[in-house]
Amino acid sequence: MKKSVFYHAGCPVCVSAEHDIVQLIGTENVEIIHLGNDRNKIAEAENAGVKSVPALVTPNGNVLHINFGASMDDVKK
């Protein structure tokens, strides 16, 4: 099974959501990408449809925007 991808920027909202996602679906089912540390993944996130973080991209391509930590424009700064 393909993994979900969880994108975040390291803010408290994002870190809290990351912990919840990992508890819900397990580390083996999700790839965690911290866009503040891995800036070369920003375009990948945008191409997947991520408009703000934290966001979870499901294996079938649905983007689940969770709460609102930062817009992608803020992440790019």
N, C-alpha and C positions, 0 to 999 in steps of 0.2 A: 504494500500500500504506500502511495506517495504521502509525504508528510505535509502538514499545514506549515505555513511560514508566519511567524509573529514578528512584526516590525515595530520597533520602538526607538525612542530617543534618549532614554535614561532618566527622564523626569520622574518624580514620585508617583504620578498617575500611571505612567508606563510600567514602572517596576512593580507596582501593586498588581496591575493587570497581568504582567508576565507571571507572577507567582500563582495567580488564580488559574491562568490558562494551563500552566504546567501541572497543577494539581488536578484540573479537570480532565485533560487529555493525555497527560504523561509526557515525559521528556523524549521518549522514543517515537512519539507521533508529531513532534513539532520542532522546527528549526527556529532558533531565536536569533534575530538580527538586530543589533544595536546600531542604528544609523549614525549616531554620534561618533562611534568608534570605527564603523565600517562604511565610510562615506561613499565608496565606490558602488554600494548597493542601492543608493538613492534612486537612480534611474530605473533599476529593476523593480523597486517598489512602486514607482509611478507608473511604469508600464503594466504592472499587475492591477492597477486601479486604485492604489492607496492614495487618499486625499489628505489624511491626517493620521497621526499616530497617538496612541497605540492602535494597531490594526492587525487582524488575523486574516490571512489569505488561505482559504480552504483548498484541499487537493483538487476540487473541480473548478477552482478559479473564482469563487465568490469572495468578496472582500467584506469582512465584518469590522466596521469601525467601532471601536470600543471607547466609550467616554470621549473626552477630547483633551489631549495633552498638548499637541502642537500641530499646526498645519505643515504640509510639506515645504511651503515657502519658508517657514521658520526654521525647519530642519536644515535647509540649504545654506542658511546664513553662517 
